Amino acid sequence: MDRLLYVFYYLRHFLIAHSRHGTHSPFVYMLTEEVIYRKKEGIPNLPSSYQTLIHDIADYYGSKIVFNTTEEGAYLAYQSSIADTDREELVSLQFQYQFIILTSIYSTKHNYRKWRDVQSDCRFVVCIDLFYFGLIFFRKAQPKQTFRLRYPFWRC
């Protein structure tokens, strides 16, 4: 049943997600234009390797990705499966890291509900949903916004 639900989430996301032209935030538009939808030169990435895109996003912001909360810093990005975090923990983590990467946001019904709750929580200012992973940015000068972007399959 979970596999069928995953396919449903995938098709729904693809149909309602936007490209860079559907964003109304200069911050998110620049990220999509300069990193997410930029075509790579040379050898293509391995298929289904969204980690390459995650590392490109971290490079764009000059961040190092960490996988545990013992490391903190202005130029660190925290990555975790959404299943391994709770919303209250994420609220405090967003102030300790440049941004947060949550993986497996659609892999189960429970993870999808947690991701949906994060997106609707007013304490998370910018949420970007790329289906395979989500990004959370805390930006003081920006109003609360959630973006659902099509994953750039040509990067695979």
C-alpha positions as CSV (number, residue, x, y, z in Angstrom):
1,M,0.0,0.0,0.0
2,D,2.8,2.5,0.8
3,R,4.3,2.0,-2.7
4,L,1.0,2.9,-4.4
5,L,0.6,5.9,-2.1
6,Y,4.2,7.0,-3.0
7,V,3.4,6.8,-6.7
8,F,0.3,8.9,-6.0
9,Y,2.3,11.5,-4.1
10,Y,4.8,11.6,-6.9
11,L,2.3,12.2,-9.7
12,R,0.4,14.7,-7.6
13,H,3.6,16.6,-6.8
14,F,4.7,16.6,-10.4
15,L,1.3,18.0,-11.6
16,I,1.0,20.8,-9.0
17,A,4.7,21.8,-8.6
18,H,6.1,24.8,-10.3
19,S,9.3,25.5,-12.1
20,R,11.4,28.5,-11.2
21,H,8.9,30.8,-13.0
22,G,6.3,29.9,-10.5
23,T,8.2,31.4,-7.6
24,H,7.5,34.8,-6.4
25,S,10.5,35.1,-4.1
26,P,13.8,36.6,-5.4
27,F,15.6,34.4,-2.8
28,V,14.0,31.1,-4.1
29,Y,14.1,32.2,-7.7
30,M,17.9,32.8,-7.5
31,L,18.4,29.4,-5.9
32,T,16.4,27.7,-8.6
33,E,18.0,29.6,-11.5
34,E,21.6,29.3,-10.3
35,V,21.6,25.8,-8.8
36,I,18.5,23.7,-9.0
37,Y,17.6,24.1,-12.6
38,R,21.1,24.8,-13.9
39,K,22.1,22.2,-16.5
40,K,25.4,20.5,-15.6
41,E,28.2,20.4,-18.1
42,G,30.2,17.2,-18.7
43,I,29.4,13.7,-17.4
44,P,25.8,13.3,-16.1
45,N,25.1,12.4,-12.5
46,L,24.2,8.9,-11.5
47,P,20.4,8.4,-11.8
48,S,18.4,8.9,-8.6
49,S,21.2,10.7,-6.9
50,Y,19.5,13.7,-5.3
51,Q,22.5,13.9,-3.0
52,T,24.4,15.6,-5.8
53,L,21.8,18.3,-5.9
54,I,21.9,18.7,-2.1
55,H,25.7,19.1,-2.2
56,D,25.3,21.7,-5.1
57,I,22.9,23.7,-2.9
58,A,25.2,23.5,0.1
59,D,28.1,24.7,-2.2
60,Y,26.0,27.6,-3.4
61,Y,25.6,28.8,0.1
62,G,29.2,27.9,1.1
63,S,27.8,25.4,3.6
64,K,29.1,22.1,4.9
65,I,26.5,19.4,5.5
66,V,26.4,17.8,8.9
67,F,24.3,14.8,10.0
68,N,24.3,15.3,13.8
69,T,23.3,18.2,16.0
70,T,26.6,18.3,17.9
71,E,28.1,20.5,15.2
72,E,26.7,24.0,14.9
73,G,27.7,27.0,13.0
74,A,26.7,29.8,10.6
75,Y,28.0,27.9,7.5
76,L,26.6,24.5,8.3
77,A,23.6,22.8,6.9
78,Y,21.8,20.1,8.9
79,Q,20.6,17.0,7.0
80,S,18.3,14.3,8.5
81,S,15.4,12.1,7.5
82,I,12.1,13.7,8.5
83,A,11.3,10.4,10.3
84,D,14.2,11.1,12.7
85,T,13.2,14.6,13.8
86,D,10.2,16.3,15.4
87,R,8.7,19.7,14.7
88,E,9.8,21.3,18.0
89,E,13.4,20.1,17.5
90,L,13.3,21.6,13.9
91,V,12.1,24.9,15.3
92,S,15.3,25.3,17.4
93,L,17.6,23.8,14.8
94,Q,16.6,26.3,12.1
95,F,18.3,29.0,14.2
96,Q,21.5,27.0,14.6
97,Y,22.1,26.1,10.9
98,Q,22.1,28.0,7.7
99,F,19.4,25.7,6.4
100,I,17.9,22.3,7.1
101,I,17.6,19.4,4.6
102,L,14.9,16.8,5.3
103,T,14.9,13.6,3.3
104,S,12.3,10.9,2.8
105,I,9.5,13.5,3.1
106,Y,7.1,11.4,0.9
107,S,8.4,7.8,1.7
108,T,5.6,7.0,4.1
109,K,2.2,8.5,5.1
110,H,3.6,9.4,8.5
111,N,6.6,11.2,6.9
112,Y,4.3,13.1,4.5
113,R,2.1,14.2,7.4
114,K,5.1,15.4,9.3
115,W,6.4,17.4,6.3
116,R,2.9,18.9,5.7
117,D,2.8,19.9,9.4
118,V,6.2,21.6,9.0
119,Q,5.1,23.5,5.9
120,S,2.0,24.8,7.6
121,D,3.8,25.9,10.8
122,C,4.2,29.7,10.8
123,R,7.6,29.3,12.6
124,F,9.2,27.9,9.4
125,V,9.6,30.9,7.1
126,V,10.7,29.3,3.8
127,C,10.0,25.7,2.9
128,I,11.0,24.3,-0.4
129,D,9.6,20.9,-1.5
130,L,11.5,19.0,-4.2
131,F,9.7,15.7,-3.5
132,Y,12.8,13.7,-2.7
133,F,13.8,16.2,-0.1
134,G,12.7,19.4,1.5
135,L,14.6,22.5,2.5
136,I,13.9,24.9,5.4
137,F,15.4,28.4,5.5
138,F,14.9,30.9,8.3
139,R,14.8,34.4,6.8
140,K,13.8,37.3,9.0
141,A,13.0,39.7,6.1
142,Q,10.8,37.3,4.2
143,P,7.1,36.4,4.8
144,K,6.1,32.8,5.4
145,Q,6.1,31.0,2.1
146,T,6.1,27.4,0.9
147,F,7.3,26.4,-2.6
148,R,6.7,23.1,-4.3
149,L,9.2,22.8,-7.2
150,R,9.6,20.1,-9.8
151,Y,12.7,18.0,-9.2
152,P,15.1,18.7,-12.1
153,F,15.2,15.3,-13.7
154,W,17.6,16.4,-16.4
155,R,20.3,16.6,-13.8
156,C,20.2,12.9,-13.3
